[in-house]
Amino acid sequence: MRVKNLLKALPIGIILSSFCFAAYASSELDAIMKARGLSEKDILAAAKTYQPSGRKDEYLVFSSGGQSGQVIVYGVPSMRIYKYIAVFTPEPWQGYGYDEESKKVLEGGKINGRAMTWGDSHHPAFTEKNGEYTGDYLFINDKANPRLAVIDLKTFETVQIVSNPVIKSEHGGAFVTPNSEYVLEASQYAAPLDRNYHPLEAFENAYRGAVTLWKFDLDKGRINEAESLTLELPPYNQDLSDAGKGVSDGWAFINSFNTEMYTGGIEAGLPPNEAGMSRNDHDYLHVFNWKKIAELGKDPKNVKVINGHRVVPIEVAVANDALFLIPEPKSPHGVDVSPDGKYLVIGGKLDTHASVYDFEKIKKLIDAKDYAGKDTFGIPILDMKKSLHGQVELGLGPLHTAFDSKDGVLYTSLYVDSQVVRWDYKKLKVLDRINVHYNIGHLDSMEGKSTKPKGDWLLALDKLSIDRFNPVGPLHPQNHQLIDISGPKMELTYDLPIPLGEPHDVVSIAADKLTPKVTFDIGTDSRTEKPSPYATLAGQERVERDGNNVTVYATMVRSHINPERITVNKGDHVKIHLSSLERAQDETHGFAVDSMNVHASL
Ligand code: K7E
């Protein structure tokens, strides 16, 4: 509407006040823009991301916290940080690792009986229904010490950690099958599955890769360890994975980067690891049928039991047409399945191309038993050309991919070029590119790895920030950059410094899919999510003595603890059970005993 028409349409009072406001606002805005050196583009970016006080975000993002072992939660588009969820590492604000209930969760992550107080939290993943995110639970893997955690999104608390019984390191987790049947966790560096010593000279015979299918019980919200199993893989150093969906449901895919089975040895005059591991032009994309593996695993004839855990050997998988290999450009990185499940997009890392494989072509080759050969372990190899839809030259260091809501459109990160490329994987052409700061690893569009990506925002997870923020010492924050992808050109709108760990990957979800609790139910153990056997109600407070063991059943409302005085003798062993009777929102309190390393959050 032109200004003249607007004037005619409005009563005089409104015209005057809105005009005064507009004149005042634009002159003040101009002055601020001038004083702060802001462009119109900056103002637009601010207007797109700013949330006035009390306004909520459209999406919540769950970021791995890298070596902090935690998960970071922030909002899009505001990029405000909301929470750190303690997962693999004790965290006093949440009382995590300081009360008996959370200590039990951390104990699930013990390895060979050893307590682990850190993790490299790596790839978060939501529970899914028909490949869409449901917002019930979040999984995250520990890359350094192969473990998997379950976070209940009703409470944003870690409720379970399981420790992998056969692999020694992992990268290809956590990837969820489309109806949350299993959470996949693939090993990274090949190692003996029996965890005994075998010399490196026996690498080909005694070292193995593997992928564990952790069975998730959606009703209980817990992983069922007894029903979980592992598929043995060759010692090719498996990398990232993804589960099929739609037409590829039932299948899963894993990259690898050392089909040379090279084990280094500069001391003996051999080439360094990196060179030895990238001698071949190709590595192998592993294609396996997880549904069939799970079926096979039910028959004891088909499994080897290692460390009390069922492992389906390579030869059993091969004999049942459940495992195949396809050459892929050497040392690839991410493999990402398209929303319809028809295409697999593989980042070249050492190749300037991304490769797009067509699942229907792969399936045809499998059904026709049209093999190009077999590897050392007898696994059928499918022809690369016959499996490919095509390749696109993107730039240096293509790593990861996330999808747009528009058919065929996706985004790939270029680590070396520090760019995000928007391209069409069906028509195989580049559409747009944008520079990021700096050295991007993962990226994510909103719900970008589900069957229904949203296509409005994209996050670039940059590993370096260099000069973007105020200097805070040699250890810089990472930089998560928010990119508006709703228009024909990608626009950078926000830089969020992440001051915790090396956040590797994020998953994002529409905020209205989450229905977190406002308070805990009184008497609940928040980690088991069942009534606590020690729950104490008002009037039941007591101190029980049994010899020199003193057990206190106390209640707490705000900072008032009942009983107020607890008298014990020197040398008594005192156990305090505290029940918070608080019913109001946002009224948590700490509890501490000085000099005893005792602390809780109620
Ligand atoms: Cu690409 Cu470990 Cu997911 Cu890092 S990973 S970039």
Residues whose N, C-alpha, C, O or C-beta is under 5 A from the ligand:
A	BS01	K7E	G441 H442 H504
